[in-house]
Amino acid sequence: MEQIKHNHFGRANFEARTVKDITESAESIFNKASVKAALDEMQARAIDSSPVIDQRGELLGTVSQNKMNREVGGFGHDPKTEPVEAHMEKNNLYCFDDQTVAAAEQIMLEAKVDEVFVVTRERFLVGTINIEAVGQAKRRKKRLEPLGNPVPESATIECSIPLLHHQ
């Protein structure tokens, strides 16, 4: 894993920060859950879609309320017994938790999406990263950048102040 470079203030540079520094947690649904259980959970969390993981935590895909409602209801399947796995979208964008924030930003920009999943190299779900968090990290970097070249810590400043003698 690459080392994070620090500027003279001791803060990590934007280009070297890893995705795990700004990852948001993500709740998921198990692939063996029923469509009904998944829909109930998604409604309770007020979300339209959710990542799907297996029992080990590996990201398998995503499900959406609209797609499950259309497919299960439209085909006459029983939502209490129909597994959510049958209705997953499997081609999901993701980045790795040890990638740089700049690399994750590039993935999102190229795909024209505002959020991607974050996984380990073994594809275990860690959370999500969104373009807004990347923008905040960039703005934070700009605020913390020094003006010009920093003065080495070993530099000393000398000055002389004339002493005024009052009588």
N, C-alpha and C positions, 0 to 999 in steps of 0.2 A: 504494500500500500504506500502511496506517495506521502511524503512529508508535507505538512502545511507550512508555508513560508510566512513569516511574521514581518510586519513593517516595524518601523522604529517605535511605534506605540505599543507593540506586543500583540496587536490584533491580527487575525488571519486575513490574508488578501482574498478578495472575492474570487479571483481565478483559481485559487487553491483550496477554497472551502469545499468540503464534501457535502453531498446531498443530505446525509444523515443529520447535518447541523441544522437544517431547516425543514425536516420532514414532519408532516402532520400525521397523527395516528389515523388509522382507518379501520372501522368495524367491518367485519366480513360475514359471509354466510357459508356454512358448510355445504359441500357438493351433494351430500346425501339427504339434505333437508327436503321436505316436501315443498311444492310450489306455494301451497297455502301458508305454511310456516314462514317461508321467505317473504311472501307478500305482506303478511301480518307484521313481521319485524321491520320491513322497509317502511310500512305505513306508520308504525310507532316511532321510527326515527325520522320521519318526514323526508325521506330520500327517494329518488326515482330509480336509482341503480345502485348496485353493490358489487364489490369484488367477491369472488367465490374461491374458497380454499379447500384443500383436502385436510384430512385429520392431522397431517404433519405441519400444516401451515403454508404449503406451497400454493402460489397463485395459479389457478386453473383458468380463470376467465372472469366475465362479469355477467350479471343478469339485470334486466330492466323490468319494471312493473308493467309497462305497456306491452312489451313483447310477450311476457308470460301470460298476461290477461288475454291477449289476442290468440296466442297459440293454444293455450289450455282450454279456454272457453270456446274458441272457434272450432276446435277439433273434438270437443265433447269429452276431453280427458277429465279425470277426477283430480282436482287440485290437492286433495288430502293425501293421495298416494303417488302422484306424479312427481318424480325427482327433479329438483331444480337443475341438475347437471344436464338434462336433456334440452334445456333452453338457454344455455350459456353462449355468450359470444367469446370465442377463444383467441381471437387476434387482437390482443390489447397492447397498447404502448406501455413501456415501463423503462425505468432507468435503474441502475444499481446504486446501492447506498454508499458505495465507496467512490463513485464518480464525482467529478467536480460539479459545482452548481452551474458553471458556465457550460459544461457538456449537457446537463439536463435542460438548460435553457435552449440550447441548439436543437435538441430532440423535439421540444415543444414547438419551437418556431417552424422547423421544417415540416412537422405534421399538422401545423395550424390548430393546435389544441391548447387549452389553458391549464390542463392538469394531467399528470401521469402517475402511475403507480411506482412505488419504490420497493425494490426487492433486493435480497442478498444475492450473492453469486449462485446460490443454490435455488434461487427463485422463491424463497420464503418471503411472504408479504411483510413489509415493514410499515408502510403507510402510503402517503401521497405527497407530491410536491406540486405546487401550482405557480403559475407565472407571476402572480401577485407577490408571493414570498420571494421569488427571485428578484423582482423589481425592488422590494424593500431591502434585500441584501445589497443590491447595487447602489441604492441611495445611501445606505449606511456607509458603504465603502467610500463614496464620494465625500461624505461629511467628515470622515476620519482621515482623508488624505492630507498630508502636510502640503503647505505651499512651498514650492521650490525644494531645494536639497536640505535634508535635515542636518543639523549641526551634530558632529560626533560628540559623544558624552565626555570625551577627554578634553574637548576644547574649553578653554577658560576665557572669560571676558574680563579685560582689565579696563579700568577707568580711573580717572583722577578727578576728585572734586576739590576745588579750592576751599579751604577753610576760611570762613569769615570771622574776623576777630572783632568783637563788639567792645567798645570802651565806654 
